[in-house]
Amino acid sequence: GASTRGGTFVSATAQTARSVRTSVMSDLGEVSAYKEALLRNEIGLQRPLGANVPGVDFITAARDPTTRLMEVITTDAKTSSVGVFPPPRPGAIPNAWMQEVLDAVGPQRLGLGDAQLESEIRAAVAAGRVRSRQLNVDFSPAGQGQVSGF
């Protein structure tokens, strides 16, 4: 259920040098951030769908290290070839992103094969334990693909 577009979906193409930066590199940044989140034991609920697609870049779930309660995380991935990033988006999670969260944990999509875990993730959303973050992917020569912001 983490892919809403199927296995043959093409997430980025480029025909000019500029579109390599704005499409392909941005798409690689989202995928790099998502993979790093999974390597940090986050549970993928919705994978990146393409850098120029409106909405949240990806959705994961993880246990809060302090409370041990499950939480859902909406991620905005930013990519830079010069190592400079905009500040994180202020304010509440956009309504459209929350709808994506609700869709991701819905009965037609959330199929992790672990009923208890699925229940905990749905309970986290119901209790409002949904947060947003910005992850920065640094493709500058000094950054070499490093992901920060966890």
LINZISUL-V233076 format. One record per residue. RES is the residue in three letters. SS is DSSP state (A for helix, B for strand, O for the rest). PHI is phi in whole degrees, 0 to 359 (none if undefined). OMEGA is omega as a letter, one per 40 degrees, with the letter a starting at -180 (NA if undefined). Layout:
res-><RES/RES>
ss-><SS/SS>
phi-><PHI/PHI>
omega-><OMEGA/OMEGA>
//
This chain:
res-><GLY/ALA/SER/THR/ARG/GLY/GLY/THR/PHE/VAL/SER/ALA/THR/ALA/GLN/THR/ALA/ARG/SER/VAL/ARG/THR/SER/VAL/MET/SER/ASP/LEU/GLY/GLU/VAL/SER/ALA/TYR/LYS/GLU/ALA/LEU/LEU/ARG/ASN/GLU/ILE/GLY/LEU/GLN/ARG/PRO/LEU/GLY/ALA/ASN/VAL/PRO/GLY/VAL/ASP/PHE/ILE/THR/ALA/ALA/ARG/ASP/PRO/THR/THR/ARG/LEU/MET/GLU/VAL/ILE/THR/THR/ASP/ALA/LYS/THR/SER/SER/VAL/GLY/VAL/PHE/PRO/PRO/PRO/ARG/PRO/GLY/ALA/ILE/PRO/ASN/ALA/TRP/MET/GLN/GLU/VAL/LEU/ASP/ALA/VAL/GLY/PRO/GLN/ARG/LEU/GLY/LEU/GLY/ASP/ALA/GLN/LEU/GLU/SER/GLU/ILE/ARG/ALA/ALA/VAL/ALA/ALA/GLY/ARG/VAL/ARG/SER/ARG/GLN/LEU/ASN/VAL/ASP/PHE/SER/PRO/ALA/GLY/GLN/GLY/GLN/VAL/SER/GLY/PHE>
ss-><O/O/O/O/O/O/O/O/O/O/O/O/O/O/O/O/A/A/A/A/A/A/A/A/A/A/A/A/A/A/A/A/A/A/A/A/A/A/A/O/O/O/B/B/B/B/O/O/O/O/O/O/O/O/O/O/O/B/B/B/B/B/B/O/O/O/O/O/O/B/B/B/B/B/B/B/B/B/B/B/O/O/O/O/O/O/O/O/O/O/O/O/O/O/A/A/A/A/A/A/A/A/A/A/O/O/O/O/O/O/O/O/O/O/A/A/A/A/A/A/A/A/A/A/A/A/O/O/O/B/B/B/B/B/B/B/B/B/O/O/O/O/O/O/O/B/B/B/O/O>
phi-><none/286/254/263/243/87/284/257/297/261/270/202/220/211/237/227/299/296/288/297/289/277/245/293/295/295/296/299/297/298/294/298/296/297/299/296/299/294/296/269/71/282/258/288/251/209/280/300/249/127/296/255/262/299/113/294/286/196/232/226/229/201/279/294/295/273/273/67/275/289/223/250/238/263/240/252/266/247/240/220/262/238/80/244/231/289/292/301/298/279/89/286/294/302/304/297/292/296/295/296/298/300/295/296/261/289/296/279/245/283/224/273/78/218/301/296/296/301/298/296/293/296/295/298/295/299/274/82/273/235/230/246/211/246/251/254/248/262/264/290/305/284/277/48/88/297/253/229/116/287>
omega-><a/i/i/a/i/a/a/a/i/a/a/i/i/i/i/i/i/a/i/i/a/a/a/a/i/i/i/i/i/a/i/i/i/i/i/i/i/i/i/i/i/a/a/i/i/a/i/a/a/a/a/i/i/i/a/a/i/a/i/i/i/i/i/a/a/a/a/i/i/i/i/a/i/a/i/a/i/a/i/i/i/i/i/a/i/i/i/i/i/i/a/i/i/a/i/i/i/i/i/i/a/i/a/a/i/a/a/a/a/a/a/a/i/a/i/i/i/i/i/i/i/i/i/i/a/a/i/i/i/a/i/i/i/i/a/i/a/i/i/i/i/a/i/i/a/i/i/i/i/NA>
//
